[in-house]
């Protein structure tokens, strides 16, 4: 065996060990996030301390700091993970839409389908910041998210809305839509409609007083309104 062969094998072993460590680290990180979610859903936001999470996953608080330097950082990763998964699901459905109206329907349906069976995730993503930022819960700094974290959240809006915006924009250049609404704003309004639907659903279902209309009926009604608004109807 030549020296070059020996050096190559040594490099391969080092790379394999590094890959194993990275896989283990990713697995531990996901276990911590899952444990934090359980603590939060079981006991509420105020109970989600690093001590509680460490106890939940059978890890020392010092060990937890290796993965997450603060409670803020841990909470952010929970919220980011939920929103990212939903954004990717919506992006995929929008990509399959044939036109701008279909893309608006995809935003509505994709968002509701992602969260309706998992309203706890919806509350985590969209209500966590309101509660934590209301002053009732003590966090590690005055501002709940910092600039770097906002820089990671904002691109997820583009992930959800860019496809519909492009489809609507292309159609609008050919012939104005019936509703004189800027394409990205229209896409965002469709998203807000889905968030409103889910908010109402989350409010009434724990009181055993469900909405009069099913999720499917509400999505269909909203979708028809947005599809009609996106149809050519303005002056060319």
Secondary structure, 3 states (H helix, E strand, C coil): CCHHHHHHHHHHHHHHHHHHHHHHHHHHHHHHHHHHHHHHHHHCHHHCCHHHHHHHHCCCHHHHHHHCCCHHHHHHHHHHHHHHHHHHHHHHHHHHCCCHHHHHHHHHHHHHHHHHCCHHHHHHHHCHHHHHCCCCCCCCCCCCCCHHHHHHHHHHHHHHHHHHHHHHHHHHHHCCECCCCCHHHHHHHHHHHHHHHHHHHHHHHCCCCCCCCCHHHHHHHHHHHHHHHHCECCCC
